[in-house]
C-alpha cells in the first residue's frame, strides 16, 4: 500500500483489519495531518469502520453569532415612534 504514503487528499483508501492493526498509528497520523480524507477499515472484505479527522472547533470569539440575526428595514432612518425618554 505504498500509494497511501504518496497520496494527498485522494479517495478514501480501504485497508483490511489486519493491515490496519499493523499500521494504525501511521494511518491515524495521515488522516490527522489531512494527507488522507479518511480510511475505511474492512472486515472480511466488507466496510466495517471509517477513520476520519476530528472537525476543527470554530473560534468562539469572532463569528460565533454569524447568521443568527436578520436586518429588517433601514437601520439609519429615524423611527416614527416616540420613546419614553423623549416624553419627559
CORTAUR-V815668 format. One record per backbone hydrogen bond with DSSP energy under -1.0 kcal/mol. NH is the residue of the N-H (numbers start at 0). CO is the residue of the C=O. E is the energy in kcal/mol with one decimal. If there is no record, write none. Layout:
# CORTAUR-V815668
nh = <NH;NH>
co = <CO;CO>
e = <E;E>
This chain:
# CORTAUR-V815668
nh = <3;5;6;8;14;16;19;20;21;22;26;27;28;29;30;31;32;33;34;35;38;39;40;41;42;45;47;48;50;65;67>
co = <0;1;2;34;39;41;15;16;17;18;22;23;24;25;26;27;28;30;29;29;50;12;48;14;45;42;40;40;38;62;64>
e = <-1.4;-1.2;-1.7;-2.3;-2.4;-1.5;-2.8;-2.2;-1.6;-2.0;-2.6;-2.6;-2.2;-2.1;-2.2;-2.6;-2.7;-1.4;-2.5;-1.4;-1.9;-2.6;-2.9;-2.9;-2.7;-1.4;-3.0;-1.7;-3.3;-1.2;-2.0>
